[in-house]
Amino acid sequence: MADAVVIGAGLGGLAAAIRLAAAGVATTVLEAGPRPGGKADVVVIDGVEVDTGPSVLTMPDVLDELFEVSGARRADHVDLIQPEPAFHYHYPDGLSLVVHHELAATLDEIERALGSAARAEFASFMAYSRGIWEVAQPWFVKGPPPSFGTLASPRALWALTKIQGHTTFGAAIAARVSHPALRDLLARYATYNGSDPRVAPATLACIAWVELGLGGYGVRGGVHALVRALVARATHLGVRFQLGCPVARVVVERGRAVGVVTAAGEHVAARAVVCNADAAHLAGDLLAQRPRSLRRDAVPSMSGWVAVLKARRDAGRAPHAVWFPGRYADEFADVFDHDRPPVDPTVYVCAPEKAHARLGWAEHEPLFVMANAPAEPLVGPRSDETWRALRAAVLGRLARAGVEGEVVWERTPTGLASRFPGTRGAIYGASSNAPTAAFQRPPNALADVPGLFLASGSAHPGGGMPLCLLSGKQAAVAALSALGER
């Protein structure tokens, strides 16, 4: 019997497993796929491994603290890098903006390209987004799940008045920044958790500060090198991994989670069950009865069409690059209003050799390409022609920019939905397209199913690498409390 069983070896599951094992809890991780990592996955093409998931790491302090819990220093196991410059933003009128790792250098670039007034407006918006972050992060990011009850104190109510939930992200940008290019650059940060800047709360402005102010990082050797390091720390602490081992159901007896049954019929008893799968998969497939705490159907975040290109090596290529369309707002209308891929998509390209010092082929480098797309419909999937049209639009945009290469791998939202049940292909769990979204995420501990805990991007505090790690932390803290370990 394991003291704890973790369903899934994504970042949230790995973080939870490390924390449980570090506290002396015998922990088993059951992963349906052939390797750990979840959406932080890889593909091997002609002998070269390429990341197929997240490509920028923020909030490295979260990672540092996790390694400390495991009894190690992060720097001894994971090397974070900041290639300079960070991003190139390209606009259809020929404008190109360079974003640096230091905010002061970015402001200098904005002044050079757009003038002193644009610099002042952007600096003001950064101060605005920093203020939101400093108020919001203790209550909505790094702390336990918020509720209207826990936020009833005078200090918490004061915080609620400061996080700008009463206005939209798009309106906050428009009120403070006048240049269209800078408005588009800032609005893109809503997509970092799959949301729509036209309706999502201005609270999301803090994402801009997290990357532009606190810094975005690469992982030497690729993001999957981070996954391997976390698996190594978990194994060092005694965590047992079973790969290729999907879970069929969570066993609930007398209202309490007491273990799981695998697809092969193996019963794994446990005093705590941590689910690192989508909450919808847990509620609809793994539990015989849907608990009250999971009855709210969340609106899924955006998905994405992704591909790997094998391109001629270019010494001047940026680590990260974005090509905007003529009207960026039309992309959100396509995805959220019309439930279709963008007719004129924004295209993101990560060059892993530059971003993560991850080597490619002898004469070619891999390029990870992504375009936003809607999640899969409740009744689907979408037609292959839908994705062929988006593919053609993306490759056409890149060709016009002089970026060409052979598509050697691709994944549609349909494929992502198939790989991760319950997600409908959404990358970041539920969208944040409402002021109350933070209160609607499933909590990390289900009060109506004692012994069952959630650690994923679909639970508190949301999607993205650092938030998934924090979700694992909160699930482990709750589980340890329930087990009487702390």
C-alpha positions as CSV (number, residue, x, y, z in Angstrom):
1,M,0.0,0.0,0.0
2,A,1.3,3.4,-0.9
3,D,0.6,6.3,1.4
4,A,-0.1,8.4,-1.6
5,V,-0.7,7.7,-5.3
6,V,-0.3,10.5,-7.9
7,I,-2.3,10.1,-11.2
8,G,-0.1,11.7,-13.9
9,A,3.5,12.8,-14.1
10,G,3.0,16.3,-15.5
11,L,4.7,19.2,-13.7
12,G,2.0,19.4,-11.1
13,G,2.1,15.7,-10.3
14,L,5.9,15.7,-10.1
15,A,5.9,18.7,-7.7
16,A,3.3,17.0,-5.5
17,A,5.2,13.7,-5.5
18,I,8.5,15.4,-4.5
19,R,6.9,17.3,-1.7
20,L,5.0,14.2,-0.4
21,A,8.2,12.0,-0.5
22,A,10.3,14.7,1.1
23,A,7.9,14.6,4.0
24,G,8.3,10.9,4.3
25,V,5.2,9.8,2.5
26,A,5.6,6.6,0.4
27,T,4.5,7.8,-3.0
28,T,3.7,6.1,-6.3
29,V,3.2,8.0,-9.6
30,L,1.1,6.3,-12.3
31,E,1.6,7.9,-15.8
32,A,-0.5,6.9,-18.8
33,G,2.1,8.0,-21.3
34,P,5.4,6.5,-22.2
35,R,7.4,9.2,-20.3
36,P,6.9,11.8,-17.6
37,G,6.2,15.5,-18.4
38,G,2.6,15.8,-19.4
39,K,2.2,18.7,-21.8
40,A,5.9,19.5,-21.3
41,D,6.6,16.7,-23.8
42,V,9.2,16.0,-26.5
43,V,9.4,14.4,-29.9
44,V,12.5,12.8,-31.5
45,I,12.9,13.6,-35.2
46,D,15.9,12.2,-37.2
47,G,17.7,11.7,-33.9
48,V,17.1,15.2,-32.5
49,E,14.8,15.7,-29.5
50,V,12.6,18.8,-29.7
51,D,10.3,20.1,-27.0
52,T,6.6,20.3,-28.0
53,G,5.2,22.1,-25.1
54,P,6.0,25.3,-23.0
55,S,9.0,27.3,-24.2
56,V,9.5,30.1,-21.6
57,L,9.9,29.6,-17.9
58,T,8.9,32.4,-15.5
59,M,8.9,32.7,-11.7
60,P,12.1,30.6,-11.2
61,D,11.8,31.1,-7.4
62,V,9.0,28.6,-7.5
63,L,11.4,26.0,-9.0
64,D,14.2,27.0,-6.6
65,E,11.9,26.4,-3.6
66,L,10.8,23.0,-4.9
67,F,14.4,21.8,-5.3
68,E,15.2,23.1,-1.8
69,V,12.3,21.0,-0.5
70,S,13.9,18.0,-2.2
71,G,17.2,18.6,-0.5
72,A,19.1,20.1,-3.4
73,R,20.0,23.3,-5.1
74,R,18.2,24.0,-8.4
75,A,21.4,25.4,-10.0
76,D,23.1,22.1,-9.5
77,H,20.5,20.2,-11.5
78,V,18.8,22.8,-13.9
79,D,20.7,25.6,-15.6
80,L,18.5,28.5,-16.5
81,I,19.6,30.8,-19.3
82,Q,18.6,34.2,-20.6
83,P,19.7,34.5,-24.3
84,E,19.8,38.2,-25.4
85,P,17.6,39.6,-26.8
86,A,14.5,37.7,-25.8
87,F,11.7,38.3,-28.3
88,H,11.4,39.9,-31.7
89,Y,7.9,41.2,-32.5
90,H,7.1,41.7,-36.2
91,Y,4.1,43.8,-37.5
92,P,2.5,43.8,-41.0
93,D,3.5,47.4,-41.6
94,G,7.2,46.5,-41.3
95,L,7.8,47.6,-37.8
96,S,10.0,45.2,-35.7
97,L,10.3,45.6,-31.9
98,V,13.0,43.8,-29.9
99,V,12.2,42.9,-26.3
100,H,15.1,42.3,-23.9
101,H,15.4,40.5,-20.6
102,E,16.0,43.8,-18.7
103,L,13.0,46.1,-18.7
104,A,15.2,49.2,-19.0
105,A,16.6,47.8,-22.3
106,T,13.2,47.1,-23.6
107,L,12.1,50.7,-22.8
108,D,15.1,52.0,-24.6
109,E,14.2,49.9,-27.7
110,I,10.6,51.2,-27.6
111,E,11.9,54.8,-27.4
112,R,14.2,54.2,-30.3
113,A,11.5,52.7,-32.5
114,L,8.4,54.7,-31.3
115,G,9.5,57.7,-29.4
116,S,9.7,59.0,-25.9
117,A,5.9,59.2,-25.4
118,A,5.5,55.5,-26.2
119,R,8.3,54.7,-23.8
120,A,6.6,56.6,-21.0
121,E,3.2,54.9,-21.6
122,F,4.8,51.5,-21.7
123,A,6.7,52.2,-18.5
124,S,3.5,53.4,-16.8
125,F,1.7,50.2,-17.8
126,M,4.5,48.1,-16.4
127,A,4.2,49.9,-13.1
128,Y,0.4,49.3,-13.2
129,S,0.9,45.6,-13.9
130,R,3.6,45.3,-11.2
131,G,1.1,46.8,-8.7
132,I,-1.5,44.2,-9.6
133,W,1.0,41.4,-9.3
134,E,2.3,42.4,-5.9
135,V,-1.2,42.5,-4.5
136,A,-2.6,39.5,-6.3
137,Q,0.1,36.9,-6.0
138,P,-0.3,36.2,-2.2
139,W,-4.0,35.7,-2.6
140,F,-4.5,34.2,-6.0
141,V,-1.2,32.6,-7.0
142,K,1.1,31.5,-4.2
143,G,-1.5,30.9,-1.5
144,P,-4.2,28.3,-1.0
145,P,-7.3,28.5,-3.2
146,P,-9.2,31.7,-2.7
147,S,-12.9,31.7,-1.8
148,F,-15.3,34.5,-1.0
149,G,-15.1,33.3,2.6
150,T,-11.3,33.5,2.9
151,L,-11.3,36.9,1.3
152,A,-13.8,38.4,3.8
153,S,-11.1,40.1,6.0
154,P,-10.6,43.9,5.6
155,R,-7.1,43.3,4.2
156,A,-8.4,40.8,1.6
157,L,-11.2,43.0,0.6
158,W,-8.7,45.8,0.1
159,A,-6.7,43.5,-2.2
160,L,-9.8,42.7,-4.2
161,T,-10.2,46.4,-5.0
162,K,-6.6,46.6,-6.2
163,I,-6.4,43.7,-8.7
164,Q,-8.6,45.5,-11.4
165,G,-11.2,42.8,-11.7
166,H,-13.8,45.4,-12.5
167,T,-12.4,46.2,-16.0
168,T,-11.1,44.2,-18.9
169,F,-7.5,43.6,-19.8
170,G,-8.1,45.2,-23.2
171,A,-9.7,48.3,-21.7
172,A,-6.9,48.7,-19.3
173,I,-4.4,48.6,-22.1
174,A,-6.3,51.0,-24.3
175,A,-6.6,53.5,-21.4
176,R,-2.9,53.6,-20.8
177,V,-1.2,52.8,-24.1
178,S,-1.9,54.6,-27.4
179,H,0.4,53.0,-29.9
180,P,-1.4,50.0,-31.7
181,A,1.8,47.9,-31.8
182,L,2.3,48.1,-28.1
183,R,-1.3,47.4,-27.5
184,D,-1.0,44.2,-29.5
185,L,2.2,43.2,-27.7
186,L,0.5,43.6,-24.3
187,A,-2.8,42.0,-25.3
188,R,-0.8,38.9,-26.3
189,Y,-0.2,38.2,-22.6
190,A,-3.8,37.2,-22.2
191,T,-3.0,34.2,-24.4
192,Y,-0.4,33.0,-21.8
193,N,-3.3,31.4,-20.0
194,G,-5.5,31.0,-23.0
195,S,-7.8,33.9,-22.4
196,D,-9.4,36.7,-24.4
197,P,-8.2,40.2,-23.6
198,R,-11.5,41.7,-24.7
199,V,-13.3,40.2,-21.8
200,A,-10.7,38.8,-19.4
201,P,-10.2,40.9,-16.3
202,A,-7.3,43.4,-16.2
203,T,-5.9,41.3,-13.4
204,L,-4.1,39.4,-16.2
205,A,-2.0,42.5,-16.7
206,C,0.2,41.0,-14.0
207,I,1.4,38.4,-16.6
208,A,3.2,41.1,-18.5
209,W,5.1,42.1,-15.4
210,V,6.0,38.5,-14.6
211,E,7.7,38.1,-17.9
212,L,8.9,41.6,-18.8
213,G,9.7,42.7,-15.3
214,L,10.7,39.6,-13.4
215,G,12.2,37.8,-16.5
216,G,11.6,34.9,-18.8
217,Y,14.1,32.1,-18.9
218,G,15.2,29.2,-21.1
219,V,16.3,25.8,-19.7
220,R,19.6,24.6,-20.9
221,G,19.0,21.4,-22.9
222,G,15.3,22.1,-23.3
223,V,12.3,22.3,-21.0
224,H,12.2,18.5,-20.9
225,A,15.6,18.7,-19.1
226,L,13.7,20.2,-16.3
227,V,11.2,17.3,-16.3
228,R,14.1,14.9,-16.1
229,A,15.7,16.7,-13.2
230,L,12.4,16.6,-11.3
231,V,12.0,12.9,-12.0
232,A,15.5,12.4,-10.7
233,R,14.8,14.3,-7.5
234,A,11.6,12.4,-7.0
235,T,13.3,9.0,-7.6
236,H,16.1,10.1,-5.2
237,L,13.5,10.6,-2.5
238,G,12.0,7.1,-3.2
239,V,9.1,8.0,-5.5
240,R,8.1,4.9,-7.5
241,F,7.1,5.6,-11.2
242,Q,4.9,3.3,-13.4
243,L,4.9,4.6,-17.0
244,G,2.3,3.4,-19.6
245,C,-0.1,2.9,-16.7
246,P,-3.4,4.7,-17.2
247,V,-5.8,4.9,-14.3
248,A,-9.3,3.7,-15.0
249,R,-11.0,5.0,-11.8
250,V,-10.5,6.5,-8.4
251,V,-11.8,4.1,-5.7
252,V,-14.1,5.9,-3.2
253,E,-15.4,4.0,-0.2
254,R,-17.8,5.6,2.4
255,G,-17.3,8.9,0.6
256,R,-13.5,8.8,0.9
257,A,-10.8,8.3,-1.8
258,V,-8.8,5.1,-0.8
259,G,-6.9,4.3,-4.0
260,V,-7.2,3.8,-7.7
261,V,-7.7,1.0,-10.2
262,T,-5.5,1.0,-13.3
263,A,-6.7,0.2,-16.8
264,A,-4.9,-3.2,-16.4
265,G,-7.1,-4.0,-13.4
266,E,-4.4,-3.4,-10.7
267,H,-5.8,-2.0,-7.4
268,V,-3.4,0.5,-5.8
269,A,-4.6,1.4,-2.3
270,A,-3.5,4.7,-0.8
271,R,-4.4,7.1,2.0
272,A,-4.2,10.0,-0.4
273,V,-4.9,10.3,-4.1
274,V,-3.5,13.2,-6.0
275,C,-4.9,13.8,-9.5
276,N,-2.6,15.4,-12.0
277,A,-5.1,15.1,-14.8
278,D,-7.7,17.5,-16.1
279,A,-10.5,18.1,-13.6
280,A,-13.1,17.3,-16.2
281,H,-11.5,13.9,-16.8
282,L,-11.5,13.3,-13.0
283,A,-15.1,14.3,-12.7
284,G,-16.5,12.6,-15.8
285,D,-14.3,9.5,-16.2
286,L,-12.4,8.6,-13.0
287,L,-15.1,9.1,-10.4
288,A,-18.3,7.0,-10.3
289,Q,-20.2,10.1,-9.1
290,R,-19.4,13.7,-9.9
291,P,-18.8,15.5,-6.6
292,R,-20.5,18.8,-5.9
293,S,-17.1,20.6,-5.9
294,L,-16.6,19.6,-9.6
295,R,-20.0,20.1,-11.0
296,R,-19.3,23.5,-12.5
297,D,-18.3,23.1,-16.2
298,A,-15.4,25.4,-17.0
299,V,-15.0,27.2,-20.3
300,P,-11.8,25.8,-21.8
301,S,-8.9,28.0,-22.6
302,M,-7.5,28.3,-26.1
303,S,-5.7,25.5,-27.8
304,G,-3.1,25.7,-30.4
305,W,-1.9,24.2,-33.7
306,V,1.8,23.4,-33.2
307,A,4.5,22.1,-35.5
308,V,8.3,21.5,-35.8
309,L,10.1,22.8,-38.8
310,K,13.5,21.6,-40.0
311,A,15.0,24.9,-41.2
312,R,18.4,26.1,-42.4
313,R,20.4,27.4,-39.5
314,D,20.2,31.2,-39.2
315,A,22.8,32.8,-36.9
316,G,20.6,35.9,-36.6
317,R,17.4,34.1,-35.6
318,A,15.8,35.3,-32.4
319,P,15.2,32.9,-29.6
320,H,11.5,33.8,-29.7
321,A,9.6,35.6,-32.5
322,V,6.0,36.7,-33.1
323,W,4.4,37.8,-36.3
324,F,1.2,39.7,-35.8
325,P,-1.7,39.9,-38.3
326,G,-3.2,43.1,-39.7
327,R,-6.0,43.1,-37.0
328,Y,-5.1,41.2,-33.9
329,A,-8.6,41.6,-32.4
330,D,-10.0,39.5,-35.3
331,E,-8.1,36.5,-34.0
332,F,-9.9,36.6,-30.7
333,A,-13.2,37.1,-32.5
334,D,-12.5,34.0,-34.6
335,V,-11.5,31.8,-31.7
336,F,-14.0,32.9,-29.0
337,D,-17.0,34.3,-30.9
338,H,-17.0,32.1,-34.0
339,D,-15.3,29.0,-32.6
340,R,-12.9,28.6,-35.5
341,P,-9.2,28.9,-36.0
342,P,-8.0,32.4,-36.9
343,V,-8.3,33.3,-40.6
344,D,-5.3,35.5,-40.2
345,P,-3.3,33.9,-37.4
346,T,-0.6,35.3,-35.2
347,V,2.4,33.0,-35.5
348,Y,4.9,32.3,-32.7
349,V,8.3,30.7,-33.3
350,C,10.7,29.4,-30.7
351,A,14.2,28.5,-31.9
352,P,15.4,26.0,-29.3
353,E,19.1,26.3,-30.2
354,K,18.9,30.0,-29.2
355,A,16.2,29.8,-26.5
356,H,17.4,26.6,-24.7
357,A,20.9,25.9,-26.1
358,R,19.4,22.6,-27.4
359,L,21.3,21.3,-30.4
360,G,19.6,20.5,-33.7
361,W,20.9,18.7,-36.8
362,A,24.2,19.1,-38.5
363,E,23.1,21.7,-41.0
364,H,19.5,22.5,-39.8
365,E,17.9,23.8,-36.7
366,P,14.4,22.8,-35.3
367,L,11.8,25.6,-35.0
368,F,8.8,25.1,-32.8
369,V,5.8,26.9,-34.4
370,M,2.5,27.7,-32.8
371,A,-0.8,29.4,-33.7
372,N,-3.7,29.9,-31.4
373,A,-6.9,27.9,-32.0
374,P,-10.1,27.1,-30.2
375,A,-10.5,24.1,-28.0
376,E,-12.4,21.2,-29.4
377,P,-16.2,21.4,-29.4
378,L,-18.2,19.3,-27.0
379,V,-19.3,17.3,-30.0
380,G,-16.3,16.8,-32.4
381,P,-13.7,16.5,-33.6
382,R,-13.2,19.3,-36.1
383,S,-12.5,18.3,-39.7
384,D,-9.0,17.7,-41.0
385,E,-9.6,20.4,-43.6
386,T,-10.0,22.9,-40.7
387,W,-6.4,22.2,-39.6
388,R,-5.1,22.1,-43.1
389,A,-6.4,25.6,-43.7
390,L,-4.7,26.9,-40.5
391,R,-1.5,25.1,-41.4
392,A,-1.5,26.8,-44.8
393,A,-2.1,30.2,-43.2
394,V,0.7,29.8,-40.7
395,L,3.2,28.5,-43.3
396,G,2.2,31.3,-45.7
397,R,2.9,33.9,-43.0
398,L,6.3,32.5,-42.2
399,A,7.2,32.2,-45.9
400,R,6.4,35.8,-46.5
401,A,8.7,36.6,-43.5
402,G,11.5,34.5,-45.1
403,V,11.2,31.7,-42.6
404,E,10.9,28.4,-44.4
405,G,11.5,24.8,-43.6
406,E,10.1,21.3,-43.8
407,V,7.3,20.4,-41.4
408,V,8.6,17.2,-39.8
409,W,6.0,17.0,-37.0
410,E,2.7,18.6,-36.1
411,R,-0.1,18.3,-33.6
412,T,-3.6,19.7,-33.9
413,P,-5.9,20.5,-31.0
414,T,-7.8,17.3,-31.9
415,G,-4.6,15.4,-31.2
416,L,-4.0,17.2,-28.0
417,A,-7.5,16.5,-26.8
418,S,-7.0,12.8,-27.6
419,R,-3.7,12.7,-25.6
420,F,-5.1,14.5,-22.6
421,P,-8.7,13.3,-21.8
422,G,-11.1,15.9,-20.5
423,T,-9.1,18.9,-21.8
424,R,-10.9,19.3,-25.1
425,G,-7.5,20.3,-26.3
426,A,-7.3,23.3,-24.1
427,I,-3.7,24.1,-23.2
428,Y,-4.1,26.0,-20.0
429,G,-7.2,24.4,-18.4
430,A,-10.1,26.8,-17.9
431,S,-10.0,30.3,-19.4
432,S,-9.9,33.4,-17.3
433,N,-12.6,35.2,-19.3
434,A,-14.5,36.4,-16.2
435,P,-13.7,38.4,-13.1
436,T,-14.7,35.4,-10.9
437,A,-12.5,32.9,-12.8
438,A,-10.1,32.5,-9.9
439,F,-12.9,31.5,-7.6
440,Q,-14.3,29.0,-10.0
441,R,-11.2,26.9,-10.4
442,P,-11.5,23.5,-8.6
443,P,-9.7,23.6,-5.3
444,N,-6.6,21.5,-4.6
445,A,-8.5,19.5,-1.9
446,L,-12.0,18.3,-2.4
447,A,-13.9,18.7,0.8
448,D,-16.7,16.4,-0.4
449,V,-14.3,13.6,-1.3
450,P,-11.7,13.5,1.6
451,G,-8.4,12.0,0.5
452,L,-8.7,13.3,-3.1
453,F,-6.5,16.2,-4.2
454,L,-5.9,18.1,-7.5
455,A,-2.6,19.2,-8.9
456,S,-2.9,20.4,-12.4
457,G,-3.4,23.4,-14.7
458,S,-7.1,22.9,-14.5
459,A,-7.1,23.4,-10.7
460,H,-5.9,26.3,-8.5
461,P,-3.9,28.4,-9.4
462,G,-4.2,27.7,-13.1
463,G,-2.2,26.8,-16.2
464,G,1.5,27.5,-17.1
465,M,4.7,25.9,-15.8
466,P,5.1,27.8,-12.5
467,L,1.4,27.7,-11.7
468,C,1.3,23.9,-12.3
469,L,4.2,23.6,-9.9
470,L,2.3,25.7,-7.4
471,S,-0.8,23.6,-7.9
472,G,1.3,20.5,-7.0
473,K,2.5,22.4,-3.9
474,Q,-1.0,23.2,-2.7
475,A,-2.2,19.7,-3.3
476,A,0.7,18.3,-1.4
477,V,0.3,20.7,1.5
478,A,-3.4,19.7,1.8
479,A,-2.6,16.0,1.5
480,L,0.1,16.2,4.2
481,S,-2.3,18.0,6.5
482,A,-4.9,15.4,6.0
483,L,-2.4,12.6,6.5
484,G,-1.2,14.3,9.7
485,E,2.3,14.7,8.4
486,R,2.5,18.4,8.9
